[in-house]
Amino acid sequence: MLIKDIVGEGTPQIYGKYKNQLKRRYRCQMGPRKGRIVADPATCTAPINIGKRMQMRATRAKRATMMGKLSQFTKKYNPTSKIVKKLNKQIKKRRKPTQTKNTLARTSGRS
């Protein structure tokens, strides 16, 4: 077994909150779940269950305001959430900066 089989090739690792614990999570770079945080990198390219997706869409539409307020409260006062935020900020700082138009324009003039 190779390390890339376990970790997932090119999938950035981040921390997430699960109940009152910290867990390692992955941010999907491709597939139908691009941008979503998942527990397993294989989930990113897994087929989507349309029935579940429609049901969740309806539930979120009904409860959007309440869920927003609850998550805002949790992020502000839950100590585990604060730790996750701090750790992910450190990870982001350590990662190589991606090249944008501005950085490409600045570096292309130099020889």
C-alpha positions as CSV (number, residue, x, y, z in Angstrom):
1,M,0.0,0.0,0.0
2,L,1.3,3.4,-0.9
3,I,1.0,6.6,1.1
4,K,-0.9,8.3,-1.7
5,D,-3.6,5.6,-1.4
6,I,-4.1,6.4,2.3
7,V,-3.8,10.2,2.1
8,G,-5.4,10.9,-1.3
9,E,-3.3,12.4,-4.0
10,G,-3.4,16.2,-4.1
11,T,-6.1,16.4,-1.5
12,P,-5.4,19.2,1.1
13,Q,-5.7,18.0,4.7
14,I,-7.4,20.2,7.2
15,Y,-8.9,19.8,10.6
16,G,-12.6,19.5,11.3
17,K,-14.8,19.3,14.4
18,Y,-16.6,16.0,15.1
19,K,-18.7,16.2,18.3
20,N,-16.2,17.6,20.8
21,Q,-13.1,16.2,19.1
22,L,-10.7,17.2,16.4
23,K,-10.6,15.0,13.3
24,R,-8.5,15.2,10.1
25,R,-10.6,16.1,7.1
26,Y,-9.9,16.6,3.4
27,R,-11.1,19.4,1.1
28,C,-12.2,18.0,-2.3
29,Q,-10.3,19.4,-5.3
30,M,-12.3,17.8,-8.0
31,G,-15.4,15.8,-8.7
32,P,-19.1,16.7,-7.9
33,R,-18.1,17.6,-4.3
34,K,-15.5,20.2,-5.2
35,G,-14.8,22.5,-2.3
36,R,-16.6,20.4,0.2
37,I,-14.9,19.0,3.4
38,V,-15.1,15.2,3.6
39,A,-13.8,12.5,5.9
40,D,-12.4,10.4,3.1
41,P,-10.8,11.6,-0.1
42,A,-12.5,8.8,-2.0
43,T,-15.8,10.4,-1.3
44,C,-15.0,13.3,-3.6
45,T,-15.5,11.3,-6.8
46,A,-18.2,8.9,-5.5
47,P,-21.5,9.0,-7.3
48,I,-24.3,11.2,-5.8
49,N,-27.5,9.8,-4.4
50,I,-30.1,12.1,-6.1
51,G,-32.9,11.3,-3.6
52,K,-30.8,12.2,-0.6
53,R,-29.5,15.4,-2.3
54,M,-33.0,16.6,-3.0
55,Q,-34.2,15.8,0.5
56,M,-31.2,17.7,2.0
57,R,-31.8,20.7,-0.3
58,A,-35.4,21.0,0.9
59,T,-34.4,20.6,4.6
60,R,-31.7,23.3,4.3
61,A,-34.2,25.6,2.6
62,K,-36.6,25.2,5.5
63,R,-34.1,25.5,8.3
64,A,-31.5,27.9,6.8
65,T,-32.0,30.8,9.3
66,M,-32.0,28.6,12.4
67,M,-28.9,26.6,11.2
68,G,-27.1,29.8,10.4
69,K,-27.6,31.2,13.9
70,L,-26.7,27.9,15.6
71,S,-23.5,27.6,13.6
72,Q,-22.6,31.2,14.3
73,F,-23.0,30.6,18.0
74,T,-21.0,27.4,17.9
75,K,-18.1,29.0,16.0
76,K,-18.0,31.8,18.5
77,Y,-18.3,30.0,21.8
78,N,-17.4,26.3,21.4
79,P,-13.7,25.8,22.4
80,T,-13.2,22.9,19.9
81,S,-14.4,25.2,17.0
82,K,-11.9,27.8,18.1
83,I,-9.1,25.3,18.1
84,V,-10.0,24.1,14.6
85,K,-10.1,27.6,13.3
86,K,-6.6,28.3,14.7
87,L,-5.1,25.1,13.4
88,N,-6.5,25.6,9.9
89,K,-5.2,29.1,9.8
90,Q,-1.7,27.8,10.7
91,I,-1.9,25.1,7.9
92,K,-3.0,27.7,5.4
93,K,0.0,29.9,6.3
94,R,2.4,27.0,5.8
95,R,1.1,26.0,2.4
96,K,2.8,27.3,-0.7
97,P,1.0,30.3,-2.1
98,T,-0.8,29.6,-5.4
99,Q,0.2,31.7,-8.4
100,T,-2.4,34.3,-9.3
101,K,-2.4,36.8,-12.1
102,N,-0.8,39.4,-9.9
103,T,2.1,37.2,-8.8
104,L,2.7,36.0,-12.4
105,A,2.8,39.6,-13.7
106,R,5.3,40.6,-11.0
107,T,7.6,37.6,-11.5
108,S,7.5,37.5,-15.4
109,G,9.2,40.9,-15.7
110,R,12.3,39.7,-13.8
111,S,15.1,37.8,-15.4
